[in-house]
């Protein structure tokens, strides 16, 4: 298990987000990235997409609250033993949750090796 305070972890997440390909992040519309310590429901989730996928936005318009991609700090720190491992896991989590924004489900993510 690693130890990293909330500010340092958030900076790491921002750094990993900045390193994602432009093609992946340029299409994100009305999405915010949030870091939380732990999932409210007690599950050991690494991340969560809270919103409506692009493929389901038939009447999505102005004034909608932003979708959220949440990265859970404590779950990541519990699974990782080095910063390199943490960066890899955060990267995978970001890609996984962004894929949900684009309408890619967990079964397809497993096929692609991102789940």
Contact map, one row per residue, 1 for C-alpha under 8 A:
1110000000000000000000000000000000000000000000000000000000000000000000000000111110000000000000000000000000000000000
1111000000000000000000000000000000000000000000000000000000000000000000000000110111000000000000000000000000000000000
1111100000000000000000000000000000000000000000000000000000000000000000000000100000000000000000000000000000000000000
0111110110000000000000000000000000000000000000000000000000000000000000000000100000000000000000000000000000000000000
0011111110000000000000000000000000000000000000000000000000000000000000000000000000000000000000000000000000000000000
0001111111000000000000000000000000001000000000000000000000000000000000001000000000000000000000000000000000000000000
0000111111100000000000000000000000000000000000000000000000000000000000000000000000000000000000000000000000000000000
0001111111110000000000000000000000000000000000000000000000000000000000000000000000000000000000000000000000000000000
0001111111111000000000000000000000000000000000000000000000000000000000001000000000000000000000000000000000000000000
0000011111111100000000000000000000100000000000000000000000000000000000000000000000000000000000000000000000000000000
0000001111111110000000000000000000000000000000000000000000000000000000000000000000000000000000000000000000000000000
0000000111111111000000000000000000000000000000000000000000000000000000000000000000000010000000000000000000000000000
0000000011111111100000000000000000000000000000000000000000000000000000000000000000000010010000000000000000000000000
0000000001111111110000000000000000000000000000000000000000000000000000000000000000000000000000000000000000000000000
0000000000111111111000000000000000000000000000000000000000000000000000000000000000000000000000000000000000000000000
0000000000011111111100000000000000000000000000000000000000000000000000000000000000000010011000000000000000000000000
0000000000001111111100000000000000000000000000000000000000000000000000000000000000000000001001000000000000000000000
0000000000000111111100000000000000000000000000000000000000000000000000000000000000000000000000000000000000000000000
0000000000000011111110000000000000000000000000000000000000000000000000000000000000000000000000000000000000000000000
0000000000000001111111011000000000000000000000000000000000000000000000000000000000000000000000000000000000000000000
0000000000000000001111111000000000000000000000000000000000000000000000000000000000000000000000000000000000000000000
0000000000000000000111111100000000000000000000000000000000000000000000000000000000000000000000000000000000000000000
0000000000000000000011111110000000000000000000000000000000000000000000000000000000000000000000000000000000000000000
0000000000000000000111111111000000000000000000000000000000000000000000000000000000000000000000000100000000000000000
0000000000000000000111111111000000000000000000000000000000000000000000000000000000000000000000000100000000000000000
0000000000000000000001111111000000000000000000000000000000000000000000000000000000000000000000000000000000000000000
0000000000000000000000111111100000000000000000000000000000000000000000000000000000000000000000000000000000000000000
0000000000000000000000011111111000000000000000000000000000000000000000000000000000000000000000000000100000000000000
0000000000000000000000000011111000000000000000000000000000000000000000000000000000000000000000000000000000000000000
0000000000000000000000000001111100000000000000000000000000000000111000000000000000000000000000000000000000000000000
0000000000000000000000000001111110000000000000000000000000000000011110000000000000000000000000000000000000000000000
0000000000000000000000000000011111000000000000000000000000000000011110000000000000000000000000000000000000000000000
0000000000000000000000000000001111100000000000000000000000000000000111100000000000000000000000000000000000000000000
0000000000000000000000000000000111110000000000000000000000000000000111100000000000000000000000000000000000000000000
0000000001000000000000000000000011111000000000000000000000000000000001111000000000000000000000000000000000000000000
0000000000000000000000000000000001111110000000000000000000000000000001111000000000000000000000000000000000000000000
0000010000000000000000000000000000111110000000000000000000000000000000011110000000000000000000000000000000000000000
0000000000000000000000000000000000011111010110000000000000000000000000011110000000000000000000000000000000000000000
0000000000000000000000000000000000011111111110000000000000000000000000010000000000000000000000000000000000000000000
0000000000000000000000000000000000000111111000000000000000000000000000000000000000000000000000000000000000000000000
0000000000000000000000000000000000000011111000000000000000000000000000000000000000000000000000000000000000000000000
0000000000000000000000000000000000000111111100000000000000000000000000000000000000000000000000000000000000000000000
0000000000000000000000000000000000000011111110000000000000000000000000000000000000000000000000000000000000000000000
0000000000000000000000000000000000000110011111000000000000000000000000000010000000000000000000000000000000000000000
0000000000000000000000000000000000000110001111110000000000000000000000010010000000000000000000000000000000000000000
0000000000000000000000000000000000000000000111110000000000000000000000111011000000000000000010000000000000000000000
0000000000000000000000000000000000000000000011111000000000000000000011110000000000000000000011001000000000000000000
0000000000000000000000000000000000000000000011111100000000000000000111100000000000000000000000001000000000000000000
0000000000000000000000000000000000000000000000111110000000000000001111000000000000000000000000001101100000000000000
0000000000000000000000000000000000000000000000011111000000000000001111000000000000000000000000000000000000000000000
0000000000000000000000000000000000000000000000001111100000000000011100000000000000000000000000000000100000000000000
0000000000000000000000000000000000000000000000000111110110000000001000000000000000000000000000000000100000000000000
0000000000000000000000000000000000000000000000000011111110000000000000000000000000000000000000000001111000000000000
0000000000000000000000000000000000000000000000000001111110000000000000000000000000000000000000000000111000000000000
0000000000000000000000000000000000000000000000000000111111000000000000000000000000000000000000000000011000000000000
0000000000000000000000000000000000000000000000000001111111000000000000000000000000000000000000000000001000000000000
0000000000000000000000000000000000000000000000000001111111110000000000000000000000000000000000000000000000000000000
0000000000000000000000000000000000000000000000000000001111110000000000000000000000000000000000000000000000000000000
0000000000000000000000000000000000000000000000000000000011111000000000000000000000000000000000000000000000000000000
0000000000000000000000000000000000000000000000000000000011111101000000000000000000000000000000000000000000000000000
0000000000000000000000000000000000000000000000000000000000111111000000000000000000000000000000000000000000000000000
0000000000000000000000000000000000000000000000000000000000011111000000000000000000000000000000000000000000000000000
0000000000000000000000000000000000000000000000000000000000001111100000000000000000000000000000000000000000000000000
0000000000000000000000000000000000000000000000000000000000011111110000000000000000000000000000000000000000000000000
0000000000000000000000000000010000000000000000000000000000000011111000000000000000000000000000000000000000000000000
0000000000000000000000000000011100000000000000000010000000000001111100000000000000000000000000000000000000000000000
0000000000000000000000000000011100000000000000001111000000000000111110000000000000000000000000000000000000000000000
0000000000000000000000000000001111000000000000011110000000000000011111000000000000000000000000000000000000000000000
0000000000000000000000000000001111000000000000111100000000000000001111100000000000000000000001001100000000000000000
0000000000000000000000000000000011110000000000111100000000000000000111110000000000000000000000000000000000000000000
0000000000000000000000000000000011110000000001110000000000000000000011111000000000000000010011000000000000000000000
0000000000000000000000000000000000111110000011100000000000000000000001111111000000000000000000000000000000000000000
0000010010000000000000000000000000111100000001000000000000000000000000111111100000000000000000000000000000000000000
0000000000000000000000000000000000001100000000000000000000000000000000011111110000000000000000000000000000000000000
0000000000000000000000000000000000001100000111000000000000000000000000011111111000000000000000000000000000000000000
0000000000000000000000000000000000000000000001000000000000000000000000011111111100000100110000000000000000000000000
1111000000000000000000000000000000000000000000000000000000000000000000001111111110000100000000000000000000000000000
1100000000000000000000000000000000000000000000000000000000000000000000000111111100000000000000000000000000000000000
1000000000000000000000000000000000000000000000000000000000000000000000000011111110000000000000000000000000000000000
1100000000000000000000000000000000000000000000000000000000000000000000000001111111101100100000000000000000000000000
1100000000000000000000000000000000000000000000000000000000000000000000000000101111101100000000000000000000000000000
0100000000000000000000000000000000000000000000000000000000000000000000000000000111111100000000000000000000000000000
0000000000000000000000000000000000000000000000000000000000000000000000000000000111111110000000000000000000000000000
0000000000000000000000000000000000000000000000000000000000000000000000000000000001111111000000000000000000000000000
0000000000000000000000000000000000000000000000000000000000000000000000000000000111111111100000000000000000000000000
0000000000000000000000000000000000000000000000000000000000000000000000000001100111111111110000000000000000000000000
0000000000011001000000000000000000000000000000000000000000000000000000000000000000111111111000000000000000000000000
0000000000000000000000000000000000000000000000000000000000000000000000000000000000011111111100000000000000000000000
0000000000000000000000000000000000000000000000000000000000000000000000000001000100001111111110000000000000000000000
0000000000001001000000000000000000000000000000000000000000000000000000100001000000000111111111000000000000000000000
0000000000000001100000000000000000000000000000000000000000000000000000000000000000000011111111100000000000000000000
0000000000000000000000000000000000000000000000000000000000000000000000000000000000000001111111110000000000000000011
0000000000000000000000000000000000000000000001100000000000000000000000100000000000000000111111111000000000000000000
0000000000000000100000000000000000000000000000100000000000000000000010100000000000000000011111111100000000000000000
0000000000000000000000000000000000000000000000000000000000000000000000000000000000000000001111111110000000000000010
0000000000000000000000000000000000000000000000000000000000000000000000000000000000000000000111111111000000001000011
0000000000000000000000000000000000000000000000111000000000000000000010000000000000000000000011111111100000000000000
0000000000000000000000011000000000000000000000001000000000000000000010000000000000000000000001111111110000000000000
0000000000000000000000000000000000000000000000000000000000000000000000000000000000000000000000111111111110001000000
0000000000000000000000000000000000000000000000001000100000000000000000000000000000000000000000011111111110000000000
0000000000000000000000000001000000000000000000001011110000000000000000000000000000000000000000001111111100000000000
0000000000000000000000000000000000000000000000000000111000000000000000000000000000000000000000000111111100000000000
0000000000000000000000000000000000000000000000000000111100000000000000000000000000000000000000000011111110000000000
0000000000000000000000000000000000000000000000000000000000000000000000000000000000000000000000000011111111011000000
0000000000000000000000000000000000000000000000000000000000000000000000000000000000000000000000000011001111111000000
0000000000000000000000000000000000000000000000000000000000000000000000000000000000000000000000000000000111111100001
0000000000000000000000000000000000000000000000000000000000000000000000000000000000000000000000000000000011111110000
0000000000000000000000000000000000000000000000000000000000000000000000000000000000000000000000000000000111111111000
0000000000000000000000000000000000000000000000000000000000000000000000000000000000000000000000010010000111111111111
0000000000000000000000000000000000000000000000000000000000000000000000000000000000000000000000000000000001111111111
0000000000000000000000000000000000000000000000000000000000000000000000000000000000000000000000000000000000111111110
0000000000000000000000000000000000000000000000000000000000000000000000000000000000000000000000000000000000011111111
0000000000000000000000000000000000000000000000000000000000000000000000000000000000000000000000000000000000001111111
0000000000000000000000000000000000000000000000000000000000000000000000000000000000000000000100110000000000001111111
0000000000000000000000000000000000000000000000000000000000000000000000000000000000000000000100010000000001001101111
